[in-house]
Amino acid sequence: MEHIPQVFWLIPIASVCALGMAWYFFKSMMRSEEGTPRMIEIAEYVRRGAMAYLKQQYKVVLIVFVVLAIVFAIMAYGFNAQNEWVPFAFLTGGFFSGLAGFFGMKTATYASARTANAARNGLNDGLKIAFRSGAVMGLVVVGLGLLDIAIWFIVLTWFYADKMTTSEMLITITTTMLTFGMGASTQALFARVGGGIYTKAADVGADLVGKVEANIPEDDPRNPATIADNVGDNVGDVAGMGADLYESYCGSILSTAALGATAFAASSGDMQLKAVIAPMLIAAVGVFLSLFGIFLVRTKEGATMKDLLHALGLGTNTAAVLIAAASFLILYLLGLENWLGVSFSVITGLAAGVIIGQATEYYTSQSYMPTKAISEASHTGAATVIIKGIGTGMISTCVPVLSISVAIMLSYLCANGFDMSMSALSIQHGLYGIGIAAVGMLSTLGITLATDAYGPIADNAGGNAEMSELGAEVRHRTDALDALGNTTAATGKGFAIGSAALTALALLASYIEEIKIAMARVGTQMTNVAGETIDATKATIPDFMNFFQVNLMNPKVLVGAFIGAMAAFLFCGLTMGAVGRAAGKMVAEVRRQFREIKGILEGTGTPDYGRCVEISTQSAQHEMIIPSLLAIIIPVIVGLLLGVAGVLGLLVGGLAAGFTLAVFMSNAGGAWDNAKKYVEEGNFGGKGSDAHKATVVGDTVGDPFKDTSGPSLNILIKLMSMVSIVMAGLTVACL
């Protein structure tokens, strides 16, 4: 293991610490009381339903993974179109992604009743249990992610160390490791889409029939869809989100490592190795700083929404400031070439993440004017609530898009020393800067994901409190925690979408390198800008662009861009339609039970909760397949028909349209949700008023926006990039 520097071992140490602290927080939560017998009974219903769904989902996903692994094995061993490790890397990526979601959801289903019970004592007690249970998800994701990366790096280094030069070895290792990102992305998309369809079918059905038609409170035990709704919060917003951010985290680190291997290939082997492990080390230090931030989160009894936001902000912002300072130290001690400029690239990613988070909070929190204005629009009915919400969501895209644009330019220029010559070396160093900016944005994921996972735990705690009839004071506290969770969840989605944009851009460069390796593997040569025949692996990015005619005058590039933009809208249309169909079945079932089961609304009859859980489960399993497979099929078809130029156009079009559309949908949905919460706090007539019913309709429209289609788009744009990278050999074979 002489090829692995001593400092590298900080990475597996950090992963073990993250997993150890996740276990500690889990055991601490389990030691607290779950509450009354009724609270325990409701929690068990939710737990059983969530595990049953996840088991069924993993069966479907397993079939997809086995088929794809066989295809990759045939390509690798039958046609030499891929590295021989690809099938195994693909499977481990999917396995760890699913494992992260499973652990997070298991924790959440045990934490919700305990949060409600703790809220009986005080707001801070409830916040502590909910947040630290959410931290289990954050720490499991970063712990498993770094563990997977460390294991693969060690194994591949041992395998290739004596077979090639250090430079060739690092390029081979990093591009091979990228393929386990496809496994993580594939699992994440199925989890996000399936979980999103499940949760929103139940949520929409419960709200439209229960709150609007029957005029009963949210989470009322008389509503047959209530248990399914609470199960959905766990399978969609916890298991789905965990798998989602696992692949974002790993994707940013791996794409940056791959860019480092190529950008510093002309430097010494030692400098190239430093560039490869730098993003891993930043992420490892981010684990320890995330833990420090987690322990800072606390509040006081009677805290307002701004107080609660400040409490979470103290933890996340402290971790962000500390990792910014630590990045300078890490890169300086590594002795990385232009360490100061690369450090500022990390800062641009962190700053963009903070700005996107603040902008998302402004547009989705009921503490600010945009969401209050949506609530006010309820005076004139549901139509104006929807119109106002759509307009707010569209306007909210400006700050994230501009922030990411500035971050891309600054990170690029900082990393290449503000070299505007567009030389081959300048471009490669600049792209490395963009990749490490994505790592900077996600470096404190341990705590930022905790603020996101906290949301569904608080939401379920409110449901448990309502169904267990714990009283107005407890429900008031859980409502405060839930409203905070809506805002933090929206902020987390914005953060994930922003990181996806930077990561997807880095993956574009990785795709180019993979094409060059695939060409060398099959013996295809390339000509440089001077028209001379060269080895494909020696080609610069300008050589590559010239050889494949990647420019805006090439119709293949333009057609690819249009298809990429269309793919984002097609995907959203399919997932929105899936939620609509599933919700329609749920509405019909809830109405049937109100009509046919005597005494439900009077509280003397018992609803058939199991039937509603079954409807959501079956609908999600059936409806998630086509949208998820499209993300895999489209890049393959474009590669076969339009070649490399078409694929690059596809990825750029999908990135631009998908990023903007995802921000719009997530923010509009979050604003509608909190506009309803603002009315429920007693404004504009309060619960049961016409204004309340209008905002409930807006919230149901926003449900698939923010919890199904919107957050799934960031996986779509990265999965299309990952598929393109993995299928590069097939694209080259068809040249």
Residue pairs with C-beta under 8 A, 6 or more apart in sequence:
1 154
1 157
1 158
3 157
3 161
3 166
3 169
3 273
4 153
4 154
4 157
5 273
5 277
7 277
7 281
7 334
8 150
8 153
8 277
8 280
8 281
10 281
10 284
10 285
11 146
11 149
11 150
11 277
11 280
11 281
11 283
11 284
12 146
12 147
12 150
12 151
13 284
14 146
14 283
14 284
14 285
14 287
14 288
15 142
15 143
15 144
15 145
15 146
15 147
15 150
15 284
15 287
16 143
16 147
17 143
17 287
17 288
17 291
18 139
18 140
18 142
18 143
18 146
18 287
18 291
18 446
19 139
19 140
19 143
19 144
19 147
21 135
21 139
21 291
22 103
22 135
22 136
22 139
22 140
22 143
25 132
25 133
25 135
25 136
25 139
26 107
26 133
26 136
28 132
29 107
29 110
29 111
29 114
29 129
29 132
29 133
29 136
30 110
32 114
32 117
32 118
32 129
33 114
33 117
34 40
34 43
34 110
34 113
34 114
34 117
35 113
35 114
35 116
35 117
35 120
35 464
35 468
36 117
36 468
38 467
38 468
38 469
39 113
39 116
39 117
39 464
39 468
39 470
40 113
42 113
42 221
42 227
42 230
42 463
42 464
42 467
42 468
43 109
43 110
43 112
43 113
43 464
45 227
45 609
46 109
46 112
46 227
46 230
46 231
46 234
46 460
47 109
47 110
49 227
49 228
49 231
49 613
50 105
50 109
50 231
50 234
50 235
50 239
51 106
51 109
52 613
52 617
53 198
53 231
53 235
53 613
53 616
53 617
53 620
54 101
54 102
54 105
54 235
54 239
56 617
56 621
57 190
57 191
57 194
57 195
57 235
57 620
57 621
58 98
60 190
60 194
60 621
60 624
60 625
61 94
61 98
61 186
61 187
61 190
61 191
64 186
64 190
64 629
65 90
65 91
65 94
65 183
65 186
65 187
68 90
68 186
68 632
69 87
69 90
69 91
70 87
72 82
72 86
72 87
72 90
72 726
73 87
75 81
75 82
75 86
75 729
75 730
76 82
76 83
76 84
76 86
76 87
77 84
79 729
79 733
80 521
80 522
80 729
81 518
81 521
81 522
81 729
81 730
81 732
81 733
82 179
82 518
82 726
82 729
83 172
83 175
83 176
83 179
85 156
85 176
85 179
86 176
86 179
86 726
89 152
89 176
89 177
89 179
89 180
89 183
90 179
90 180
90 182
90 183
90 726
91 183
92 148
92 152
92 180
92 183
93 148
93 179
93 180
93 181
93 182
93 183
93 184
93 185
93 187
93 247
93 250
94 183
94 184
94 186
94 187
95 183
96 144
96 145
96 147
96 148
96 184
96 246
97 183
97 184
97 185
97 187
97 188
97 191
97 243
97 246
97 247
98 187
98 191
98 243
99 144
100 137
100 140
100 141
100 144
100 145
100 242
100 243
100 246
101 187
101 191
101 238
101 239
101 240
101 241
101 242
101 243
101 246
102 239
103 136
103 137
103 140
103 242
104 136
104 137
104 140
104 141
104 238
104 239
104 241
104 242
104 453
105 234
105 235
105 238
105 239
105 242
107 133
107 136
107 137
108 133
108 134
108 137
108 233
108 234
108 238
108 453
108 456
108 457
108 460
109 234
109 460
110 133
111 129
111 130
111 133
111 457
112 230
112 457
112 460
112 461
112 463
112 464
113 461
113 464
114 129
114 133
115 126
115 129
115 130
115 133
115 457
115 458
115 460
115 461
115 478
115 481
116 126
116 461
116 462
116 464
116 465
116 468
116 470
116 474
116 478
118 125
118 126
118 128
118 129
119 125
119 126
119 461
119 465
119 474
119 477
119 478
119 481
120 470
120 474
122 301
122 477
123 299
123 300
123 301
123 302
123 303
123 477
123 480
123 481
124 298
124 299
124 300
124 301
126 458
126 461
126 477
126 478
126 481
127 297
127 298
127 299
127 308
127 311
127 481
128 297
128 298
130 454
130 457
130 458
130 461
130 481
130 485
131 294
131 297
131 312
131 450
131 451
131 454
132 294
132 450
133 453
133 454
133 457
134 449
134 450
134 451
134 452
134 453
134 454
134 455
134 457
135 294
135 446
135 447
135 450
135 453
136 453
137 238
137 241
137 242
137 449
137 450
137 453
138 290
138 445
138 446
138 447
138 448
138 449
138 450
138 452
138 453
139 287
139 290
139 291
139 446
139 450
140 242
141 242
141 245
141 246
141 249
141 445
141 446
141 449
142 249
142 283
142 286
142 287
142 290
142 445
142 446
142 449
143 287
144 246
145 246
145 249
145 250
145 253
145 283
146 280
146 283
146 284
146 287
148 180
148 250
149 177
149 250
149 253
149 254
149 280
150 280
152 176
152 177
152 180
153 173
153 177
153 280
156 172
156 173
156 176
156 177
157 169
157 173
160 169
160 172
160 173
161 169
163 169
164 172
165 269
166 269
166 272
166 273
167 261
167 265
167 269
167 272
170 261
170 269
170 272
170 273
170 276
171 258
171 261
171 262
171 265
171 513
171 517
171 537
172 517
173 261
173 276
174 254
174 257
174 258
174 260
174 261
174 276
175 258
175 261
175 510
175 513
175 514
175 517
175 725
177 254
177 257
177 258
178 254
178 255
178 258
178 507
178 510
178 514
178 722
178 725
179 722
179 725
179 726
180 250
180 254
181 247
181 250
181 251
181 254
181 255
181 718
181 722
182 719
182 722
182 723
182 725
182 726
184 243
184 246
184 247
184 250
184 251
185 247
185 251
185 715
185 718
185 719
185 722
186 628
186 632
186 719
187 243
187 247
188 240
188 243
188 244
188 246
188 247
188 715
188 719
189 628
189 631
189 712
189 715
189 716
189 719
190 624
190 628
191 239
191 240
191 242
191 243
191 244
192 236
192 240
192 241
192 243
192 244
192 708
192 711
192 712
192 715
193 575
193 578
193 624
193 627
193 628
193 708
193 712
194 235
194 240
194 620
194 621
194 623
194 624
194 628
195 232
195 235
195 236
195 237
195 239
195 240
195 620
196 236
196 240
196 575
196 579
196 704
196 707
196 708
196 709
196 711
196 712
197 575
197 578
197 579
197 582
197 616
197 619
197 620
197 623
197 624
197 708
198 228
198 231
198 232
198 235
198 236
198 582
198 616
198 617
198 619
198 620
199 229
199 231
199 232
199 233
199 235
199 236
199 237
199 616
199 707
199 708
200 232
200 236
200 579
200 582
200 583
200 703
200 704
200 707
200 708
201 228
201 232
201 579
201 582
201 583
201 585
201 586
201 615
201 616
201 619
201 620
202 225
202 228
202 229
202 231
202 232
202 586
202 612
202 616
203 229
203 232
203 700
203 703
203 707
204 579
204 583
204 586
204 587
204 700
204 703
204 704
205 225
205 228
205 583
205 585
205 586
205 587
205 589
205 590
205 612
206 218
206 223
206 225
206 226
206 228
206 229
206 586
206 590
207 218
207 696
207 699
207 700
208 583
208 587
208 696
208 697
208 700
209 223
209 225
209 587
209 590
209 591
209 594
210 216
210 218
210 220
210 222
210 223
210 225
210 226
210 590
211 217
211 218
211 692
211 693
211 696
212 693
212 696
212 697
213 591
214 222
214 223
214 594
214 601
215 688
216 222
216 223
216 601
217 466
217 687
218 462
218 463
218 466
219 226
219 229
219 230
219 462
219 463
219 465
219 466
219 467
220 226
220 466
220 467
221 466
221 467
221 607
222 600
222 601
222 603
222 607
223 590
223 607
224 589
224 590
224 593
224 594
224 600
224 607
224 608
224 609
224 611
224 612
225 586
225 589
225 590
225 612
226 463
226 467
226 607
226 609
227 609
227 612
227 613
228 586
228 609
228 612
228 613
228 615
228 616
229 463
230 459
230 460
230 463
230 464
231 613
231 616
232 616
233 456
233 459
233 460
234 456
234 460
235 620
236 456
236 707
236 708
237 453
237 455
237 456
237 459
237 489
237 707
238 453
238 456
238 457
240 711
241 449
241 452
241 453
241 492
241 711
242 449
242 453
244 496
244 711
244 714
244 715
245 442
245 445
245 449
245 452
245 496
247 715
247 718
248 442
248 496
248 499
248 500
248 503
248 714
248 718
249 283
249 442
249 445
251 503
251 507
251 718
251 722
252 279
252 435
252 438
252 439
252 441
252 442
252 499
252 502
252 503
252 506
253 279
253 280
253 283
253 439
255 435
255 438
255 503
255 506
255 507
255 509
255 510
256 278
256 279
256 432
256 435
256 436
256 438
256 439
256 506
257 276
257 277
257 279
257 280
258 510
258 513
259 428
259 431
259 432
259 435
259 506
259 509
259 510
260 272
260 275
260 276
260 278
260 279
260 432
260 435
261 272
261 275
261 276
262 428
262 509
262 513
263 275
263 425
263 428
263 429
263 431
263 432
264 271
264 272
264 274
264 275
264 337
264 432
265 272
266 425
267 275
267 337
271 336
271 337
274 334
274 335
274 336
275 336
275 337
275 432
277 334
278 330
278 331
278 334
278 336
278 342
278 436
279 435
279 436
279 439
281 330
281 334
282 323
282 326
282 327
282 330
282 346
282 436
282 439
282 440
282 443
283 439
283 442
283 443
285 323
285 326
285 330
285 443
286 319
286 323
286 326
286 443
286 444
286 445
286 446
287 446
289 319
289 322
289 323
289 326
289 444
290 319
290 444
290 445
290 446
290 447
290 448
290 450
291 446
291 447
292 318
292 319
292 322
293 314
293 315
293 316
293 318
293 319
293 322
293 444
293 447
294 315
294 446
294 447
294 450
295 315
296 314
296 315
296 318
297 311
297 312
297 314
297 315
298 311
299 307
299 308
299 311
300 307
303 311
303 480
305 365
305 366
305 367
305 480
305 483
305 484
305 487
306 367
308 480
308 481
308 484
309 361
309 365
309 367
309 484
309 487
312 451
312 454
312 484
312 488
315 447
315 451
316 357
316 444
316 447
316 448
316 451
317 354
319 444
319 446
319 447
320 350
320 353
320 354
320 444
323 346
323 350
323 440
323 443
323 444
324 346
324 347
324 350
324 440
327 343
327 346
327 347
327 440
327 443
328 339
328 340
328 343
331 339
331 340
331 342
331 343
331 346
332 339
332 340
332 343
336 342
338 415
338 416
338 417
338 429
341 414
341 415
341 416
341 417
341 433
342 414
342 415
342 432
342 433
342 436
344 410
344 411
344 414
345 410
345 411
345 412
345 414
345 415
345 433
345 434
345 436
345 437
345 440
346 436
346 437
346 439
346 440
346 443
347 440
348 406
348 407
348 410
348 411
348 414
348 437
348 440
349 407
349 411
349 436
349 437
349 438
349 439
349 440
349 441
349 499
349 502
350 440
350 441
350 443
351 407
352 403
352 404
352 406
352 407
352 437
352 441
352 498
352 502
353 440
353 441
353 442
353 448
353 495
353 498
353 499
355 399
355 400
355 403
356 399
356 400
356 403
356 404
356 494
356 495
356 497
356 498
357 491
357 494
357 495
359 396
359 399
359 400
359 403
359 494
360 396
360 400
360 490
360 491
360 493
360 494
360 495
360 666
360 667
360 670
361 368
361 487
361 490
361 491
362 368
362 370
363 370
363 371
363 392
363 393
363 395
363 396
363 667
363 670
363 671
364 370
364 371
364 396
364 486
364 487
364 490
364 491
364 667
364 670
364 671
364 673
364 674
365 371
365 487
365 674
366 372
366 375
366 483
366 674
366 675
366 677
366 678
366 681
370 392
370 395
370 396
370 671
371 392
371 671
371 674
371 675
371 678
372 675
372 678
373 388
373 392
374 385
374 388
374 389
374 392
374 671
374 672
374 675
374 695
374 698
375 675
375 676
375 678
375 679
375 683
375 684
375 691
375 695
376 684
377 384
377 385
377 387
377 388
377 694
378 384
378 385
378 675
378 679
378 684
378 690
378 691
378 692
378 694
378 695
378 698
379 684
379 691
381 690
381 694
382 693
382 694
382 697
382 698
384 694
385 672
385 675
385 694
385 695
385 697
385 698
386 672
386 697
386 698
386 701
389 668
389 671
389 672
389 675
389 698
389 701
389 702
390 668
392 667
392 668
392 671
393 664
393 665
393 667
393 668
393 669
393 671
393 705
394 664
394 668
396 663
396 664
396 667
396 668
396 671
397 660
397 663
397 664
397 667
400 494
400 497
400 498
400 659
400 663
401 659
401 660
401 663
403 498
404 498
404 501
404 502
404 659
407 437
407 502
408 434
408 437
408 502
408 505
411 430
411 433
411 434
411 436
411 437
411 502
412 430
412 431
412 433
412 434
413 419
413 420
413 430
413 433
414 433
415 429
415 430
415 432
415 433
415 434
415 436
416 425
416 426
416 427
416 429
416 430
416 433
417 429
419 426
419 429
419 430
420 426
422 542
424 540
424 541
424 542
424 543
427 540
427 541
427 542
428 509
428 540
428 541
431 505
431 506
431 509
434 502
434 505
434 506
435 502
435 503
435 506
435 509
437 502
438 499
438 502
438 503
438 506
441 495
441 498
441 499
441 502
442 448
442 499
448 492
448 495
449 492
451 488
451 491
451 492
452 488
452 489
452 491
452 492
452 493
452 495
454 485
454 488
455 482
455 484
455 485
455 486
455 488
455 489
455 492
456 485
456 489
457 485
458 478
458 481
458 482
458 484
458 485
459 482
459 485
461 478
461 481
461 482
462 475
462 478
462 479
462 481
462 482
465 474
465 475
465 478
466 475
479 677
479 680
479 681
482 677
483 674
483 677
486 670
486 673
486 674
486 677
487 670
487 674
489 670
489 706
490 666
490 667
490 669
490 670
490 706
493 662
493 666
493 670
493 706
493 710
493 711
494 663
494 666
494 667
496 711
496 714
497 659
497 662
497 663
497 666
497 710
497 711
497 713
497 714
499 714
500 659
500 662
500 714
500 715
500 717
500 718
501 655
501 659
501 717
503 718
504 651
504 655
504 659
504 717
504 718
504 721
505 655
507 651
507 718
507 721
507 722
507 725
508 648
508 651
508 652
508 655
508 721
509 541
510 721
510 725
511 647
511 648
511 651
511 721
511 724
511 725
511 728
512 541
512 544
512 648
514 725
514 728
515 544
515 644
515 728
515 731
515 732
516 526
516 536
516 537
516 539
516 544
517 536
517 537
517 728
518 728
518 729
518 731
518 732
519 525
519 526
519 536
519 732
520 535
520 536
520 537
521 729
522 729
522 732
522 733
524 536
524 732
524 735
525 533
525 534
525 535
525 536
526 533
526 534
526 535
526 536
526 539
526 543
526 544
526 547
527 533
527 534
527 543
527 547
528 534
528 539
528 540
528 543
528 546
528 547
529 542
529 543
529 546
534 543
539 547
544 550
545 551
548 643
548 644
548 645
548 648
549 556
549 645
550 557
550 644
550 645
550 648
551 557
552 558
554 645
556 642
556 643
556 645
556 646
556 649
557 645
557 646
557 648
557 649
558 649
559 642
559 646
559 649
560 638
560 642
560 645
560 646
560 647
560 648
560 649
560 650
560 651
560 652
560 653
561 649
561 650
561 652
561 653
562 649
562 653
563 634
563 638
563 646
563 649
563 650
563 653
564 649
564 650
564 651
564 652
564 653
564 654
564 655
564 656
564 657
564 658
564 720
565 653
565 654
565 656
565 657
566 653
567 630
567 631
567 634
567 650
567 653
567 654
567 658
567 716
567 720
568 654
568 657
568 658
568 661
568 713
568 716
568 717
569 657
569 661
570 630
571 627
571 630
571 631
571 709
571 712
571 713
571 716
572 661
572 665
572 709
572 713
574 626
574 627
574 630
575 627
575 704
575 708
575 709
575 712
576 704
576 705
576 708
576 709
578 619
578 623
578 624
578 627
578 708
579 703
579 704
579 708
580 704
581 619
581 623
582 615
582 616
582 619
582 620
582 623
583 700
585 615
585 619
586 612
586 615
586 616
589 611
589 612
589 615
590 612
593 600
593 607
593 608
593 611
594 600
594 601
597 605
597 606
597 607
597 608
598 604
598 605
599 605
600 606
600 607
627 712
631 715
631 716
631 719
631 720
631 723
632 719
632 723
634 650
634 720
635 647
635 650
635 651
635 720
635 723
635 724
635 727
636 723
636 727
636 730
638 646
638 647
638 650
639 646
639 647
639 724
639 727
639 730
639 731
639 734
640 730
640 731
640 734
642 649
642 650
643 731
643 734
643 735
644 731
644 735
647 724
647 731
650 720
650 724
651 717
651 720
651 721
651 724
654 716
654 717
654 720
655 717
658 713
658 714
658 716
658 717
659 713
659 714
659 717
661 710
661 713
662 710
662 711
662 713
662 714
663 710
664 710
665 705
665 706
665 709
665 710
665 713
666 705
666 706
666 710
666 711
667 706
668 702
668 705
668 706
669 702
669 703
669 704
669 705
669 706
669 707
669 710
670 702
670 706
671 702
672 695
672 698
672 699
672 701
672 702
672 705
672 706
673 699
673 702
673 703
673 706
675 695
675 698
675 699
676 692
676 695
676 696
676 698
676 699
678 684
678 695
679 685
679 686
679 687
679 689
679 691
679 692
679 695
680 686
680 687
680 692
684 691
684 692
685 691
685 692
686 692
724 731
